[in-house]
Amino acid sequence: MGFLSRLAVCLSAIVALYACGVGVGPLSVSAAELARGPVGPLLRVAIIGTPDDPRIPVVREALGFWNGELSRLGRSVRFDSGTVIANVPLPEDALGAASRAQPRPWSVYFNARLRSSLGGVDDEADVALSASPDIISFGVPFEGRDRHGIVALRPMNRWPLTLPNVARNVTVHELGHLLGLQHNADARTLMCGRPAPCRPAAFTSGVPRIFPLTPNDQAGLRQRWP
Ligand SMILES: [Zn+2]
């Protein structure tokens, strides 16, 4: 490949990184990277917060949704039901810094710093129930045994999580990022987000419902997970 072709490939990769914004994980995760559950590879989830937090049942509902989708797509990997960890103080400063950095390329640095702040927890996925009114919910993909996935959720008494059906879909959406899904521009779907004008308030619905995945999301999950 000539110099100009190599330069073009590099530039397009940099543009893609900027546009995607979330960390770039392996294209596929091997079962060897995961814990072993009773029936197959397992993503163990630590829900870090107080046991009476109203977000805990919402997180468990979201984990159940994803297990249903993974099963439907013929994947063997599953989330566990999540263990509530109340004795680990949340690193709110690192959470806030990572939240502000999403979805810019330098979020990679702040995500790594956040991972090491949460490093004492042995699992594949951390769900941080932030008490900060300033945080914007976000999700960081699982990228291997030493690079666990992270979801941070803002308090449920803060807009837009106070709107009906929004907390449910925001939680499922952020877990979608943890599974490696990226944003699209279709406002009828779960993973619509920046730079498209989709915002969490668009998940509002009088009837409880989880927005659908795109065919591209489904293909990504089939490719990425055992
Ligand atoms: Zn998102």
py3Dmol code that shows the C-alpha trace and the ligand (Angstrom):
import py3Dmol

protein = """\
ATOM      1  CA  MET A   1       0.000   0.000   0.000  1.00  0.00           C
ATOM      2  CA  GLY A   2       1.398   3.413  -0.951  1.00  0.00           C
ATOM      3  CA  PHE A   3       2.020   6.218   1.495  1.00  0.00           C
ATOM      4  CA  LEU A   4      -1.066   8.207   0.426  1.00  0.00           C
ATOM      5  CA  SER A   5      -3.311   5.133   0.726  1.00  0.00           C
ATOM      6  CA  ARG A   6      -1.949   4.419   4.212  1.00  0.00           C
ATOM      7  CA  LEU A   7      -2.476   8.064   5.181  1.00  0.00           C
ATOM      8  CA  ALA A   8      -6.080   7.912   3.913  1.00  0.00           C
ATOM      9  CA  VAL A   9      -6.752   4.750   5.968  1.00  0.00           C
ATOM     10  CA  CYS A  10      -5.282   6.372   9.096  1.00  0.00           C
ATOM     11  CA  LEU A  11      -7.280   9.568   8.631  1.00  0.00           C
ATOM     12  CA  SER A  12     -10.513   7.671   8.095  1.00  0.00           C
ATOM     13  CA  ALA A  13      -9.803   5.620  11.239  1.00  0.00           C
ATOM     14  CA  ILE A  14      -9.256   8.832  13.228  1.00  0.00           C
ATOM     15  CA  VAL A  15     -12.489  10.328  11.859  1.00  0.00           C
ATOM     16  CA  ALA A  16     -14.345   7.098  12.716  1.00  0.00           C
ATOM     17  CA  LEU A  17     -12.943   7.182  16.272  1.00  0.00           C
ATOM     18  CA  TYR A  18     -14.101  10.773  16.717  1.00  0.00           C
ATOM     19  CA  ALA A  19     -17.525  10.069  15.243  1.00  0.00           C
ATOM     20  CA  CYS A  20     -18.055   6.905  17.299  1.00  0.00           C
ATOM     21  CA  GLY A  21     -16.815   8.396  20.517  1.00  0.00           C
ATOM     22  CA  VAL A  22     -17.033   5.220  22.539  1.00  0.00           C
ATOM     23  CA  GLY A  23     -13.985   3.066  23.230  1.00  0.00           C
ATOM     24  CA  VAL A  24     -12.933   0.690  20.500  1.00  0.00           C
ATOM     25  CA  GLY A  25     -13.082  -2.856  21.817  1.00  0.00           C
ATOM     26  CA  PRO A  26     -12.157  -6.119  20.162  1.00  0.00           C
ATOM     27  CA  LEU A  27     -14.375  -6.981  17.211  1.00  0.00           C
ATOM     28  CA  SER A  28     -15.246 -10.184  18.967  1.00  0.00           C
ATOM     29  CA  VAL A  29     -15.024 -11.263  22.603  1.00  0.00           C
ATOM     30  CA  SER A  30     -13.916 -14.851  23.228  1.00  0.00           C
ATOM     31  CA  ALA A  31     -15.542 -16.943  25.947  1.00  0.00           C
ATOM     32  CA  ALA A  32     -12.055 -17.217  27.529  1.00  0.00           C
ATOM     33  CA  GLU A  33     -12.266 -13.485  28.347  1.00  0.00           C
ATOM     34  CA  LEU A  34     -15.364 -14.064  30.456  1.00  0.00           C
ATOM     35  CA  ALA A  35     -16.300 -15.698  33.719  1.00  0.00           C
ATOM     36  CA  ARG A  36     -18.000 -19.076  33.473  1.00  0.00           C
ATOM     37  CA  GLY A  37     -21.630 -19.290  34.587  1.00  0.00           C
ATOM     38  CA  PRO A  38     -23.822 -22.353  35.154  1.00  0.00           C
ATOM     39  CA  VAL A  39     -24.727 -22.628  31.467  1.00  0.00           C
ATOM     40  CA  GLY A  40     -22.146 -20.564  29.602  1.00  0.00           C
ATOM     41  CA  PRO A  41     -19.996 -17.442  29.557  1.00  0.00           C
ATOM     42  CA  LEU A  42     -21.158 -14.858  32.053  1.00  0.00           C
ATOM     43  CA  LEU A  43     -20.939 -11.094  32.410  1.00  0.00           C
ATOM     44  CA  ARG A  44     -20.948 -10.574  36.169  1.00  0.00           C
ATOM     45  CA  VAL A  45     -22.506  -7.228  37.076  1.00  0.00           C
ATOM     46  CA  ALA A  46     -21.703  -5.147  40.142  1.00  0.00           C
ATOM     47  CA  ILE A  47     -24.420  -2.592  40.892  1.00  0.00           C
ATOM     48  CA  ILE A  48     -22.625  -0.023  43.011  1.00  0.00           C
ATOM     49  CA  GLY A  49     -25.039   1.940  45.168  1.00  0.00           C
ATOM     50  CA  THR A  50     -27.284   1.667  48.214  1.00  0.00           C
ATOM     51  CA  PRO A  51     -29.590  -1.389  48.483  1.00  0.00           C
ATOM     52  CA  ASP A  52     -32.795   0.714  48.492  1.00  0.00           C
ATOM     53  CA  ASP A  53     -31.913   2.689  45.330  1.00  0.00           C
ATOM     54  CA  PRO A  54     -34.971   2.753  42.978  1.00  0.00           C
ATOM     55  CA  ARG A  55     -32.649   2.277  39.970  1.00  0.00           C
ATOM     56  CA  ILE A  56     -31.758  -1.285  41.036  1.00  0.00           C
ATOM     57  CA  PRO A  57     -35.006  -2.937  39.767  1.00  0.00           C
ATOM     58  CA  VAL A  58     -34.693  -0.877  36.554  1.00  0.00           C
ATOM     59  CA  VAL A  59     -31.145  -2.199  36.044  1.00  0.00           C
ATOM     60  CA  ARG A  60     -32.316  -5.770  36.675  1.00  0.00           C
ATOM     61  CA  GLU A  61     -35.161  -5.371  34.192  1.00  0.00           C
ATOM     62  CA  ALA A  62     -32.611  -4.074  31.630  1.00  0.00           C
ATOM     63  CA  LEU A  63     -30.271  -7.026  32.258  1.00  0.00           C
ATOM     64  CA  GLY A  64     -33.234  -9.363  31.703  1.00  0.00           C
ATOM     65  CA  PHE A  65     -34.079  -7.576  28.451  1.00  0.00           C
ATOM     66  CA  TRP A  66     -30.526  -8.024  27.155  1.00  0.00           C
ATOM     67  CA  ASN A  67     -30.436 -11.683  28.178  1.00  0.00           C
ATOM     68  CA  GLY A  68     -33.617 -12.182  26.142  1.00  0.00           C
ATOM     69  CA  GLU A  69     -32.072 -10.443  23.123  1.00  0.00           C
ATOM     70  CA  LEU A  70     -28.796 -12.389  23.422  1.00  0.00           C
ATOM     71  CA  SER A  71     -30.776 -15.627  23.593  1.00  0.00           C
ATOM     72  CA  ARG A  72     -32.920 -14.630  20.608  1.00  0.00           C
ATOM     73  CA  LEU A  73     -29.754 -13.870  18.620  1.00  0.00           C
ATOM     74  CA  GLY A  74     -28.317 -17.309  19.388  1.00  0.00           C
ATOM     75  CA  ARG A  75     -25.601 -16.041  21.778  1.00  0.00           C
ATOM     76  CA  SER A  76     -24.559 -18.140  24.778  1.00  0.00           C
ATOM     77  CA  VAL A  77     -23.282 -15.227  26.902  1.00  0.00           C
ATOM     78  CA  ARG A  78     -25.584 -13.861  29.614  1.00  0.00           C
ATOM     79  CA  PHE A  79     -25.579 -11.156  32.264  1.00  0.00           C
ATOM     80  CA  ASP A  80     -26.035 -12.345  35.828  1.00  0.00           C
ATOM     81  CA  SER A  81     -28.757 -10.594  37.843  1.00  0.00           C
ATOM     82  CA  GLY A  82     -26.280  -8.128  39.369  1.00  0.00           C
ATOM     83  CA  THR A  83     -24.794  -8.008  42.858  1.00  0.00           C
ATOM     84  CA  VAL A  84     -25.463  -4.823  44.816  1.00  0.00           C
ATOM     85  CA  ILE A  85     -22.194  -3.475  46.221  1.00  0.00           C
ATOM     86  CA  ALA A  86     -22.901  -0.944  48.959  1.00  0.00           C
ATOM     87  CA  ASN A  87     -19.493  -0.805  50.649  1.00  0.00           C
ATOM     88  CA  VAL A  88     -17.478   0.637  47.745  1.00  0.00           C
ATOM     89  CA  PRO A  89     -17.598   4.437  47.656  1.00  0.00           C
ATOM     90  CA  LEU A  90     -18.374   5.699  44.180  1.00  0.00           C
ATOM     91  CA  PRO A  91     -15.559   7.761  42.646  1.00  0.00           C
ATOM     92  CA  GLU A  92     -17.918  10.627  41.745  1.00  0.00           C
ATOM     93  CA  ASP A  93     -15.065  12.866  40.534  1.00  0.00           C
ATOM     94  CA  ALA A  94     -13.851  10.238  38.055  1.00  0.00           C
ATOM     95  CA  LEU A  95     -17.468   9.516  37.044  1.00  0.00           C
ATOM     96  CA  GLY A  96     -18.102  13.213  36.416  1.00  0.00           C
ATOM     97  CA  ALA A  97     -14.893  13.613  34.392  1.00  0.00           C
ATOM     98  CA  ALA A  98     -15.730  10.556  32.254  1.00  0.00           C
ATOM     99  CA  SER A  99     -19.310  11.801  31.808  1.00  0.00           C
ATOM    100  CA  ARG A 100     -18.104  15.204  30.571  1.00  0.00           C
ATOM    101  CA  ALA A 101     -15.577  13.570  28.204  1.00  0.00           C
ATOM    102  CA  GLN A 102     -18.182  11.410  26.374  1.00  0.00           C
ATOM    103  CA  PRO A 103     -18.281  10.985  23.409  1.00  0.00           C
ATOM    104  CA  ARG A 104     -15.019  12.771  22.550  1.00  0.00           C
ATOM    105  CA  PRO A 105     -11.860  10.849  21.585  1.00  0.00           C
ATOM    106  CA  TRP A 106     -10.172  11.758  24.900  1.00  0.00           C
ATOM    107  CA  SER A 107     -12.922   9.896  26.761  1.00  0.00           C
ATOM    108  CA  VAL A 108     -10.618   6.859  26.298  1.00  0.00           C
ATOM    109  CA  TYR A 109      -8.266   8.405  28.895  1.00  0.00           C
ATOM    110  CA  PHE A 110     -11.038   9.261  31.377  1.00  0.00           C
ATOM    111  CA  ASN A 111     -12.678   5.844  30.918  1.00  0.00           C
ATOM    112  CA  ALA A 112      -9.352   4.164  31.760  1.00  0.00           C
ATOM    113  CA  ARG A 113      -9.011   6.367  34.846  1.00  0.00           C
ATOM    114  CA  LEU A 114     -12.564   5.483  35.898  1.00  0.00           C
ATOM    115  CA  ARG A 115     -11.874   1.765  35.374  1.00  0.00           C
ATOM    116  CA  SER A 116      -8.879   1.938  37.686  1.00  0.00           C
ATOM    117  CA  SER A 117     -10.950   3.864  40.287  1.00  0.00           C
ATOM    118  CA  LEU A 118     -13.460   0.975  40.209  1.00  0.00           C
ATOM    119  CA  GLY A 119     -10.692  -1.624  39.928  1.00  0.00           C
ATOM    120  CA  GLY A 120     -11.306  -3.226  43.324  1.00  0.00           C
ATOM    121  CA  VAL A 121     -14.537  -4.805  42.099  1.00  0.00           C
ATOM    122  CA  ASP A 122     -14.058  -8.241  40.480  1.00  0.00           C
ATOM    123  CA  ASP A 123     -16.553  -8.486  37.616  1.00  0.00           C
ATOM    124  CA  GLU A 124     -17.041  -7.800  33.916  1.00  0.00           C
ATOM    125  CA  ALA A 125     -19.485  -4.898  34.253  1.00  0.00           C
ATOM    126  CA  ASP A 126     -19.929  -2.116  36.793  1.00  0.00           C
ATOM    127  CA  VAL A 127     -23.195  -0.189  37.008  1.00  0.00           C
ATOM    128  CA  ALA A 128     -22.554   2.977  39.005  1.00  0.00           C
ATOM    129  CA  LEU A 129     -25.641   4.596  40.570  1.00  0.00           C
ATOM    130  CA  SER A 130     -24.344   8.131  40.798  1.00  0.00           C
ATOM    131  CA  ALA A 131     -25.664  10.547  43.405  1.00  0.00           C
ATOM    132  CA  SER A 132     -24.417  13.526  41.422  1.00  0.00           C
ATOM    133  CA  PRO A 133     -27.073  15.833  39.903  1.00  0.00           C
ATOM    134  CA  ASP A 134     -24.610  16.890  37.198  1.00  0.00           C
ATOM    135  CA  ILE A 135     -23.742  13.557  35.644  1.00  0.00           C
ATOM    136  CA  ILE A 136     -25.077  12.567  32.225  1.00  0.00           C
ATOM    137  CA  SER A 137     -25.688   8.822  31.985  1.00  0.00           C
ATOM    138  CA  PHE A 138     -23.189   6.963  29.805  1.00  0.00           C
ATOM    139  CA  GLY A 139     -21.916   3.486  28.941  1.00  0.00           C
ATOM    140  CA  VAL A 140     -18.387   2.223  28.244  1.00  0.00           C
ATOM    141  CA  PRO A 141     -17.901  -1.075  26.378  1.00  0.00           C
ATOM    142  CA  PHE A 142     -16.465  -4.248  27.878  1.00  0.00           C
ATOM    143  CA  GLU A 143     -13.103  -4.636  26.161  1.00  0.00           C
ATOM    144  CA  GLY A 144     -11.569  -7.700  27.775  1.00  0.00           C
ATOM    145  CA  ARG A 145     -10.769  -9.324  31.103  1.00  0.00           C
ATOM    146  CA  ASP A 146      -8.867  -6.321  32.459  1.00  0.00           C
ATOM    147  CA  ARG A 147     -11.034  -3.670  30.843  1.00  0.00           C
ATOM    148  CA  HIS A 148     -14.502  -4.134  32.260  1.00  0.00           C
ATOM    149  CA  GLY A 149     -17.567  -2.354  30.963  1.00  0.00           C
ATOM    150  CA  ILE A 150     -19.097   0.550  32.856  1.00  0.00           C
ATOM    151  CA  VAL A 151     -22.555   2.074  32.976  1.00  0.00           C
ATOM    152  CA  ALA A 152     -23.127   5.258  34.958  1.00  0.00           C
ATOM    153  CA  LEU A 153     -26.688   6.376  35.682  1.00  0.00           C
ATOM    154  CA  ARG A 154     -27.816   9.753  36.942  1.00  0.00           C
ATOM    155  CA  PRO A 155     -30.314   9.912  39.849  1.00  0.00           C
ATOM    156  CA  MET A 156     -33.865   8.919  38.936  1.00  0.00           C
ATOM    157  CA  ASN A 157     -35.321  12.024  40.584  1.00  0.00           C
ATOM    158  CA  ARG A 158     -33.617  14.149  37.905  1.00  0.00           C
ATOM    159  CA  TRP A 159     -35.043  15.000  34.499  1.00  0.00           C
ATOM    160  CA  PRO A 160     -35.205  13.255  32.044  1.00  0.00           C
ATOM    161  CA  LEU A 161     -35.265  10.020  34.103  1.00  0.00           C
ATOM    162  CA  THR A 162     -38.433  11.309  35.807  1.00  0.00           C
ATOM    163  CA  LEU A 163     -40.373  11.032  32.508  1.00  0.00           C
ATOM    164  CA  PRO A 164     -42.448   7.849  32.048  1.00  0.00           C
ATOM    165  CA  ASN A 165     -40.573   5.015  30.276  1.00  0.00           C
ATOM    166  CA  VAL A 166     -37.299   7.015  30.041  1.00  0.00           C
ATOM    167  CA  ALA A 167     -35.255   5.494  32.902  1.00  0.00           C
ATOM    168  CA  ARG A 168     -36.027   2.036  31.491  1.00  0.00           C
ATOM    169  CA  ASN A 169     -34.760   2.867  27.994  1.00  0.00           C
ATOM    170  CA  VAL A 170     -31.781   4.971  29.139  1.00  0.00           C
ATOM    171  CA  THR A 171     -30.612   2.028  31.271  1.00  0.00           C
ATOM    172  CA  VAL A 172     -31.067  -0.468  28.415  1.00  0.00           C
ATOM    173  CA  HIS A 173     -29.359   2.001  26.001  1.00  0.00           C
ATOM    174  CA  GLU A 174     -26.288   2.435  28.245  1.00  0.00           C
ATOM    175  CA  LEU A 175     -26.000  -1.340  28.699  1.00  0.00           C
ATOM    176  CA  GLY A 176     -26.122  -1.495  24.879  1.00  0.00           C
ATOM    177  CA  HIS A 177     -22.952   0.634  24.828  1.00  0.00           C
ATOM    178  CA  LEU A 178     -21.413  -1.764  27.364  1.00  0.00           C
ATOM    179  CA  LEU A 179     -22.141  -4.570  24.885  1.00  0.00           C
ATOM    180  CA  GLY A 180     -20.331  -2.559  22.186  1.00  0.00           C
ATOM    181  CA  LEU A 181     -23.244  -0.931  20.355  1.00  0.00           C
ATOM    182  CA  GLN A 182     -22.813   2.565  18.983  1.00  0.00           C
ATOM    183  CA  HIS A 183     -25.242   5.350  18.159  1.00  0.00           C
ATOM    184  CA  ASN A 184     -27.398   5.492  15.061  1.00  0.00           C
ATOM    185  CA  ALA A 185     -29.614   8.259  13.661  1.00  0.00           C
ATOM    186  CA  ASP A 186     -32.979   6.437  13.623  1.00  0.00           C
ATOM    187  CA  ALA A 187     -35.199   8.058  16.273  1.00  0.00           C
ATOM    188  CA  ARG A 188     -37.483   4.995  16.351  1.00  0.00           C
ATOM    189  CA  THR A 189     -34.681   2.820  17.781  1.00  0.00           C
ATOM    190  CA  LEU A 190     -32.975   2.195  21.124  1.00  0.00           C
ATOM    191  CA  MET A 191     -29.455   3.292  20.211  1.00  0.00           C
ATOM    192  CA  CYS A 192     -30.292   6.605  18.530  1.00  0.00           C
ATOM    193  CA  GLY A 193     -28.023   9.321  19.927  1.00  0.00           C
ATOM    194  CA  ARG A 194     -25.459  12.024  19.219  1.00  0.00           C
ATOM    195  CA  PRO A 195     -24.537  13.397  16.758  1.00  0.00           C
ATOM    196  CA  ALA A 196     -28.148  12.681  15.649  1.00  0.00           C
ATOM    197  CA  PRO A 197     -30.643  14.940  17.448  1.00  0.00           C
ATOM    198  CA  CYS A 198     -32.087  12.038  19.528  1.00  0.00           C
ATOM    199  CA  ARG A 199     -32.238  12.756  23.270  1.00  0.00           C
ATOM    200  CA  PRO A 200     -33.406  10.549  26.170  1.00  0.00           C
ATOM    201  CA  ALA A 201     -36.708  12.450  26.552  1.00  0.00           C
ATOM    202  CA  ALA A 202     -37.768  10.931  23.205  1.00  0.00           C
ATOM    203  CA  PHE A 203     -38.137   7.567  25.003  1.00  0.00           C
ATOM    204  CA  THR A 204     -41.200   8.996  26.838  1.00  0.00           C
ATOM    205  CA  SER A 205     -44.222   6.734  26.511  1.00  0.00           C
ATOM    206  CA  GLY A 206     -47.444   6.223  28.434  1.00  0.00           C
ATOM    207  CA  VAL A 207     -47.082   2.497  27.790  1.00  0.00           C
ATOM    208  CA  PRO A 208     -43.982   0.688  29.110  1.00  0.00           C
ATOM    209  CA  ARG A 209     -41.911  -0.329  26.100  1.00  0.00           C
ATOM    210  CA  ILE A 210     -38.286  -0.817  25.182  1.00  0.00           C
ATOM    211  CA  PHE A 211     -37.298   0.675  21.842  1.00  0.00           C
ATOM    212  CA  PRO A 212     -36.097  -1.846  19.218  1.00  0.00           C
ATOM    213  CA  LEU A 213     -32.607  -2.683  17.966  1.00  0.00           C
ATOM    214  CA  THR A 214     -31.660  -2.105  14.325  1.00  0.00           C
ATOM    215  CA  PRO A 215     -30.586  -4.998  12.053  1.00  0.00           C
ATOM    216  CA  ASN A 216     -27.084  -3.469  12.289  1.00  0.00           C
ATOM    217  CA  ASP A 217     -27.161  -3.645  16.122  1.00  0.00           C
ATOM    218  CA  GLN A 218     -28.230  -7.280  15.921  1.00  0.00           C
ATOM    219  CA  ALA A 219     -25.448  -8.124  13.450  1.00  0.00           C
ATOM    220  CA  GLY A 220     -22.933  -6.356  15.743  1.00  0.00           C
ATOM    221  CA  LEU A 221     -24.041  -8.408  18.748  1.00  0.00           C
ATOM    222  CA  ARG A 222     -23.839 -11.646  16.723  1.00  0.00           C
ATOM    223  CA  GLN A 223     -20.327 -10.753  15.615  1.00  0.00           C
ATOM    224  CA  ARG A 224     -19.054  -9.589  18.986  1.00  0.00           C
ATOM    225  CA  TRP A 225     -20.366 -12.089  21.551  1.00  0.00           C
ATOM    226  CA  PRO A 226     -19.953 -15.854  21.976  1.00  0.00           C
TER     227      PRO A 226
END
"""
ligand_1 = """\
1
ZN
Zn -25.569 6.615 23.960
"""
view = py3Dmol.view(width=600, height=400)
view.addModel(protein, "pdb")
view.setStyle({"model": 0}, {"cartoon": {"style": "trace"}})
view.addModel(ligand_1, "xyz")
view.setStyle({"model": 1}, {"stick": {}})
view.zoomTo()
view.show()
